[in-house]
Amino acid sequence: MNKFLKNVLFLLACSVGAAVAQPVVVYSARNEQLIKPLFDLYT
């Protein structure tokens, strides 16, 4: 059971790192000047 839990935690840690590294595409009908401050907070 202990080995199983370690394997699950290892796989979760690997998958989180892969998800963070991918770009996010946002489609918005708003003007760039209105949405740019929001993007600047997260980049």
mmCIF file of the N, C-alpha and C atoms, coordinates in Angstrom:
data_MODEL
# 
_entry.id   MODEL 
# 
loop_
_atom_site.group_PDB 
_atom_site.id 
_atom_site.type_symbol 
_atom_site.label_atom_id 
_atom_site.label_alt_id 
_atom_site.label_comp_id 
_atom_site.label_asym_id 
_atom_site.label_entity_id 
_atom_site.label_seq_id 
_atom_site.pdbx_PDB_ins_code 
_atom_site.Cartn_x 
_atom_site.Cartn_y 
_atom_site.Cartn_z 
_atom_site.occupancy 
_atom_site.B_iso_or_equiv 
_atom_site.pdbx_formal_charge 
_atom_site.auth_seq_id 
_atom_site.auth_comp_id 
_atom_site.auth_asym_id 
_atom_site.auth_atom_id 
_atom_site.pdbx_PDB_model_num 
ATOM 1   N N  . MET A 1 1  ? 0.833   -1.196 0.000   1.00 0.00 ? 1  MET A N  1 
ATOM 2   C CA . MET A 1 1  ? 0.000   0.000  0.000   1.00 0.00 ? 1  MET A CA 1 
ATOM 3   C C  . MET A 1 1  ? 0.868   1.247  0.000   1.00 0.00 ? 1  MET A C  1 
ATOM 4   N N  . ASN A 1 2  ? 1.937   1.233  0.771   1.00 0.00 ? 2  ASN A N  1 
ATOM 5   C CA . ASN A 1 2  ? 2.810   2.393  0.856   1.00 0.00 ? 2  ASN A CA 1 
ATOM 6   C C  . ASN A 1 2  ? 3.465   2.680  -0.495  1.00 0.00 ? 2  ASN A C  1 
ATOM 7   N N  . LYS A 1 3  ? 3.888   1.623  -1.201  1.00 0.00 ? 3  LYS A N  1 
ATOM 8   C CA . LYS A 1 3  ? 4.509   1.790  -2.513  1.00 0.00 ? 3  LYS A CA 1 
ATOM 9   C C  . LYS A 1 3  ? 3.489   2.332  -3.514  1.00 0.00 ? 3  LYS A C  1 
ATOM 10  N N  . PHE A 1 4  ? 2.270   1.860  -3.427  1.00 0.00 ? 4  PHE A N  1 
ATOM 11  C CA . PHE A 1 4  ? 1.204   2.338  -4.307  1.00 0.00 ? 4  PHE A CA 1 
ATOM 12  C C  . PHE A 1 4  ? 0.962   3.825  -4.101  1.00 0.00 ? 4  PHE A C  1 
ATOM 13  N N  . LEU A 1 5  ? 0.909   4.262  -2.869  1.00 0.00 ? 5  LEU A N  1 
ATOM 14  C CA . LEU A 1 5  ? 0.681   5.671  -2.557  1.00 0.00 ? 5  LEU A CA 1 
ATOM 15  C C  . LEU A 1 5  ? 1.820   6.534  -3.074  1.00 0.00 ? 5  LEU A C  1 
ATOM 16  N N  . LYS A 1 6  ? 3.042   6.062  -2.935  1.00 0.00 ? 6  LYS A N  1 
ATOM 17  C CA . LYS A 1 6  ? 4.196   6.805  -3.456  1.00 0.00 ? 6  LYS A CA 1 
ATOM 18  C C  . LYS A 1 6  ? 4.114   6.943  -4.974  1.00 0.00 ? 6  LYS A C  1 
ATOM 19  N N  . ASN A 1 7  ? 3.710   5.876  -5.643  1.00 0.00 ? 7  ASN A N  1 
ATOM 20  C CA . ASN A 1 7  ? 3.579   5.921  -7.099  1.00 0.00 ? 7  ASN A CA 1 
ATOM 21  C C  . ASN A 1 7  ? 2.495   6.894  -7.532  1.00 0.00 ? 7  ASN A C  1 
ATOM 22  N N  . VAL A 1 8  ? 1.384   6.902  -6.838  1.00 0.00 ? 8  VAL A N  1 
ATOM 23  C CA . VAL A 1 8  ? 0.295   7.819  -7.167  1.00 0.00 ? 8  VAL A CA 1 
ATOM 24  C C  . VAL A 1 8  ? 0.737   9.264  -6.960  1.00 0.00 ? 8  VAL A C  1 
ATOM 25  N N  . LEU A 1 9  ? 1.394   9.545  -5.864  1.00 0.00 ? 9  LEU A N  1 
ATOM 26  C CA . LEU A 1 9  ? 1.870   10.901 -5.611  1.00 0.00 ? 9  LEU A CA 1 
ATOM 27  C C  . LEU A 1 9  ? 2.901   11.333 -6.642  1.00 0.00 ? 9  LEU A C  1 
ATOM 28  N N  . PHE A 1 10 ? 3.772   10.428 -7.037  1.00 0.00 ? 10 PHE A N  1 
ATOM 29  C CA . PHE A 1 10 ? 4.766   10.738 -8.064  1.00 0.00 ? 10 PHE A CA 1 
ATOM 30  C C  . PHE A 1 10 ? 4.089   11.075 -9.390  1.00 0.00 ? 10 PHE A C  1 
ATOM 31  N N  . LEU A 1 11 ? 3.106   10.287 -9.787  1.00 0.00 ? 11 LEU A N  1 
ATOM 32  C CA . LEU A 1 11 ? 2.400   10.543 -11.044 1.00 0.00 ? 11 LEU A CA 1 
ATOM 33  C C  . LEU A 1 11 ? 1.635   11.858 -10.996 1.00 0.00 ? 11 LEU A C  1 
ATOM 34  N N  . LEU A 1 12 ? 1.035   12.168 -9.867  1.00 0.00 ? 12 LEU A N  1 
ATOM 35  C CA . LEU A 1 12 ? 0.338   13.447 -9.732  1.00 0.00 ? 12 LEU A CA 1 
ATOM 36  C C  . LEU A 1 12 ? 1.299   14.619 -9.829  1.00 0.00 ? 12 LEU A C  1 
ATOM 37  N N  . ALA A 1 13 ? 2.447   14.497 -9.208  1.00 0.00 ? 13 ALA A N  1 
ATOM 38  C CA . ALA A 1 13 ? 3.442   15.567 -9.257  1.00 0.00 ? 13 ALA A CA 1 
ATOM 39  C C  . ALA A 1 13 ? 3.935   15.783 -10.686 1.00 0.00 ? 13 ALA A C  1 
ATOM 40  N N  . CYS A 1 14 ? 4.125   14.719 -11.417 1.00 0.00 ? 14 CYS A N  1 
ATOM 41  C CA . CYS A 1 14 ? 4.577   14.833 -12.811 1.00 0.00 ? 14 CYS A CA 1 
ATOM 42  C C  . CYS A 1 14 ? 3.500   15.459 -13.694 1.00 0.00 ? 14 CYS A C  1 
ATOM 43  N N  . SER A 1 15 ? 2.260   15.093 -13.477 1.00 0.00 ? 15 SER A N  1 
ATOM 44  C CA . SER A 1 15 ? 1.186   15.618 -14.319 1.00 0.00 ? 15 SER A CA 1 
ATOM 45  C C  . SER A 1 15 ? 0.921   17.088 -14.039 1.00 0.00 ? 15 SER A C  1 
ATOM 46  N N  . VAL A 1 16 ? 1.094   17.538 -12.810 1.00 0.00 ? 16 VAL A N  1 
ATOM 47  C CA . VAL A 1 16 ? 0.891   18.949 -12.483 1.00 0.00 ? 16 VAL A CA 1 
ATOM 48  C C  . VAL A 1 16 ? 1.948   19.799 -13.173 1.00 0.00 ? 16 VAL A C  1 
ATOM 49  N N  . GLY A 1 17 ? 3.179   19.351 -13.181 1.00 0.00 ? 17 GLY A N  1 
ATOM 50  C CA . GLY A 1 17 ? 4.245   20.088 -13.850 1.00 0.00 ? 17 GLY A CA 1 
ATOM 51  C C  . GLY A 1 17 ? 4.001   20.209 -15.344 1.00 0.00 ? 17 GLY A C  1 
ATOM 52  N N  . ALA A 1 18 ? 3.485   19.170 -15.957 1.00 0.00 ? 18 ALA A N  1 
ATOM 53  C CA . ALA A 1 18 ? 3.203   19.199 -17.389 1.00 0.00 ? 18 ALA A CA 1 
ATOM 54  C C  . ALA A 1 18 ? 2.042   20.133 -17.702 1.00 0.00 ? 18 ALA A C  1 
ATOM 55  N N  . ALA A 1 19 ? 1.060   20.195 -16.834 1.00 0.00 ? 19 ALA A N  1 
ATOM 56  C CA . ALA A 1 19 ? -0.091  21.063 -17.064 1.00 0.00 ? 19 ALA A CA 1 
ATOM 57  C C  . ALA A 1 19 ? 0.281   22.527 -16.932 1.00 0.00 ? 19 ALA A C  1 
ATOM 58  N N  . VAL A 1 20 ? 1.182   22.853 -16.045 1.00 0.00 ? 20 VAL A N  1 
ATOM 59  C CA . VAL A 1 20 ? 1.577   24.241 -15.829 1.00 0.00 ? 20 VAL A CA 1 
ATOM 60  C C  . VAL A 1 20 ? 2.404   24.758 -16.996 1.00 0.00 ? 20 VAL A C  1 
ATOM 61  N N  . ALA A 1 21 ? 3.156   23.896 -17.651 1.00 0.00 ? 21 ALA A N  1 
ATOM 62  C CA . ALA A 1 21 ? 4.071   24.317 -18.698 1.00 0.00 ? 21 ALA A CA 1 
ATOM 63  C C  . ALA A 1 21 ? 3.365   24.645 -20.013 1.00 0.00 ? 21 ALA A C  1 
ATOM 64  N N  . GLN A 1 22 ? 2.115   24.289 -20.160 1.00 0.00 ? 22 GLN A N  1 
ATOM 65  C CA . GLN A 1 22 ? 1.416   24.499 -21.419 1.00 0.00 ? 22 GLN A CA 1 
ATOM 66  C C  . GLN A 1 22 ? 0.796   25.887 -21.480 1.00 0.00 ? 22 GLN A C  1 
ATOM 67  N N  . PRO A 1 23 ? 0.808   26.516 -22.666 1.00 0.00 ? 23 PRO A N  1 
ATOM 68  C CA . PRO A 1 23 ? 0.206   27.841 -22.809 1.00 0.00 ? 23 PRO A CA 1 
ATOM 69  C C  . PRO A 1 23 ? -1.318  27.765 -22.751 1.00 0.00 ? 23 PRO A C  1 
ATOM 70  N N  . VAL A 1 24 ? -1.911  28.862 -22.389 1.00 0.00 ? 24 VAL A N  1 
ATOM 71  C CA . VAL A 1 24 ? -3.367  28.967 -22.332 1.00 0.00 ? 24 VAL A CA 1 
ATOM 72  C C  . VAL A 1 24 ? -3.809  29.937 -23.421 1.00 0.00 ? 24 VAL A C  1 
ATOM 73  N N  . VAL A 1 25 ? -4.753  29.516 -24.237 1.00 0.00 ? 25 VAL A N  1 
ATOM 74  C CA . VAL A 1 25 ? -5.282  30.363 -25.300 1.00 0.00 ? 25 VAL A CA 1 
ATOM 75  C C  . VAL A 1 25 ? -6.615  30.922 -24.828 1.00 0.00 ? 25 VAL A C  1 
ATOM 76  N N  . VAL A 1 26 ? -6.740  32.249 -24.894 1.00 0.00 ? 26 VAL A N  1 
ATOM 77  C CA . VAL A 1 26 ? -7.968  32.908 -24.452 1.00 0.00 ? 26 VAL A CA 1 
ATOM 78  C C  . VAL A 1 26 ? -8.580  33.635 -25.641 1.00 0.00 ? 26 VAL A C  1 
ATOM 79  N N  . TYR A 1 27 ? -9.832  33.343 -25.930 1.00 0.00 ? 27 TYR A N  1 
ATOM 80  C CA . TYR A 1 27 ? -10.566 34.041 -26.967 1.00 0.00 ? 27 TYR A CA 1 
ATOM 81  C C  . TYR A 1 27 ? -11.502 35.022 -26.279 1.00 0.00 ? 27 TYR A C  1 
ATOM 82  N N  . SER A 1 28 ? -11.383 36.290 -26.652 1.00 0.00 ? 28 SER A N  1 
ATOM 83  C CA . SER A 1 28 ? -12.203 37.302 -26.009 1.00 0.00 ? 28 SER A CA 1 
ATOM 84  C C  . SER A 1 28 ? -12.675 38.315 -27.043 1.00 0.00 ? 28 SER A C  1 
ATOM 85  N N  . ALA A 1 29 ? -13.887 38.779 -26.883 1.00 0.00 ? 29 ALA A N  1 
ATOM 86  C CA . ALA A 1 29 ? -14.424 39.811 -27.765 1.00 0.00 ? 29 ALA A CA 1 
ATOM 87  C C  . ALA A 1 29 ? -14.106 41.204 -27.238 1.00 0.00 ? 29 ALA A C  1 
ATOM 88  N N  . ARG A 1 30 ? -13.444 41.278 -26.107 1.00 0.00 ? 30 ARG A N  1 
ATOM 89  C CA . ARG A 1 30 ? -13.109 42.577 -25.519 1.00 0.00 ? 30 ARG A CA 1 
ATOM 90  C C  . ARG A 1 30 ? -11.930 43.215 -26.244 1.00 0.00 ? 30 ARG A C  1 
ATOM 91  N N  . ASN A 1 31 ? -11.859 44.532 -26.160 1.00 0.00 ? 31 ASN A N  1 
ATOM 92  C CA . ASN A 1 31 ? -10.716 45.253 -26.715 1.00 0.00 ? 31 ASN A CA 1 
ATOM 93  C C  . ASN A 1 31 ? -9.462  44.882 -25.945 1.00 0.00 ? 31 ASN A C  1 
ATOM 94  N N  . GLU A 1 32 ? -8.322  44.905 -26.637 1.00 0.00 ? 32 GLU A N  1 
ATOM 95  C CA . GLU A 1 32 ? -7.068  44.527 -25.989 1.00 0.00 ? 32 GLU A CA 1 
ATOM 96  C C  . GLU A 1 32 ? -6.759  45.430 -24.804 1.00 0.00 ? 32 GLU A C  1 
ATOM 97  N N  . GLN A 1 33 ? -7.071  46.705 -24.913 1.00 0.00 ? 33 GLN A N  1 
ATOM 98  C CA . GLN A 1 33 ? -6.766  47.631 -23.818 1.00 0.00 ? 33 GLN A CA 1 
ATOM 99  C C  . GLN A 1 33 ? -7.570  47.315 -22.558 1.00 0.00 ? 33 GLN A C  1 
ATOM 100 N N  . LEU A 1 34 ? -8.697  46.663 -22.701 1.00 0.00 ? 34 LEU A N  1 
ATOM 101 C CA . LEU A 1 34 ? -9.509  46.304 -21.539 1.00 0.00 ? 34 LEU A CA 1 
ATOM 102 C C  . LEU A 1 34 ? -9.041  45.004 -20.880 1.00 0.00 ? 34 LEU A C  1 
ATOM 103 N N  . ILE A 1 35 ? -8.556  44.064 -21.661 1.00 0.00 ? 35 ILE A N  1 
ATOM 104 C CA . ILE A 1 35 ? -8.187  42.752 -21.125 1.00 0.00 ? 35 ILE A CA 1 
ATOM 105 C C  . ILE A 1 35 ? -6.698  42.654 -20.793 1.00 0.00 ? 35 ILE A C  1 
ATOM 106 N N  . LYS A 1 36 ? -5.865  43.514 -21.375 1.00 0.00 ? 36 LYS A N  1 
ATOM 107 C CA . LYS A 1 36 ? -4.418  43.445 -21.171 1.00 0.00 ? 36 LYS A CA 1 
ATOM 108 C C  . LYS A 1 36 ? -4.014  43.562 -19.701 1.00 0.00 ? 36 LYS A C  1 
ATOM 109 N N  . PRO A 1 37 ? -4.591  44.441 -18.887 1.00 0.00 ? 37 PRO A N  1 
ATOM 110 C CA . PRO A 1 37 ? -4.200  44.489 -17.467 1.00 0.00 ? 37 PRO A CA 1 
ATOM 111 C C  . PRO A 1 37 ? -4.416  43.162 -16.735 1.00 0.00 ? 37 PRO A C  1 
ATOM 112 N N  . LEU A 1 38 ? -5.445  42.441 -17.104 1.00 0.00 ? 38 LEU A N  1 
ATOM 113 C CA . LEU A 1 38 ? -5.691  41.135 -16.490 1.00 0.00 ? 38 LEU A CA 1 
ATOM 114 C C  . LEU A 1 38 ? -4.598  40.142 -16.877 1.00 0.00 ? 38 LEU A C  1 
ATOM 115 N N  . PHE A 1 39 ? -4.208  40.138 -18.138 1.00 0.00 ? 39 PHE A N  1 
ATOM 116 C CA . PHE A 1 39 ? -3.132  39.242 -18.583 1.00 0.00 ? 39 PHE A CA 1 
ATOM 117 C C  . PHE A 1 39 ? -1.804  39.623 -17.956 1.00 0.00 ? 39 PHE A C  1 
ATOM 118 N N  . ASP A 1 40 ? -1.564  40.901 -17.777 1.00 0.00 ? 40 ASP A N  1 
ATOM 119 C CA . ASP A 1 40 ? -0.302  41.350 -17.179 1.00 0.00 ? 40 ASP A CA 1 
ATOM 120 C C  . ASP A 1 40 ? -0.151  40.859 -15.739 1.00 0.00 ? 40 ASP A C  1 
ATOM 121 N N  . LEU A 1 41 ? -1.253  40.667 -15.047 1.00 0.00 ? 41 LEU A N  1 
ATOM 122 C CA . LEU A 1 41 ? -1.192  40.152 -13.677 1.00 0.00 ? 41 LEU A CA 1 
ATOM 123 C C  . LEU A 1 41 ? -0.688  38.713 -13.625 1.00 0.00 ? 41 LEU A C  1 
ATOM 124 N N  . TYR A 1 42 ? -0.943  37.939 -14.672 1.00 0.00 ? 42 TYR A N  1 
ATOM 125 C CA . TYR A 1 42 ? -0.621  36.511 -14.657 1.00 0.00 ? 42 TYR A CA 1 
ATOM 126 C C  . TYR A 1 42 ? 0.592   36.140 -15.487 1.00 0.00 ? 42 TYR A C  1 
ATOM 127 N N  . THR A 1 43 ? 1.290   37.124 -16.066 1.00 0.00 ? 43 THR A N  1 
ATOM 128 C CA . THR A 1 43 ? 2.488   36.802 -16.861 1.00 0.00 ? 43 THR A CA 1 
ATOM 129 C C  . THR A 1 43 ? 3.727   37.347 -16.212 1.00 0.00 ? 43 THR A C  1 
# 
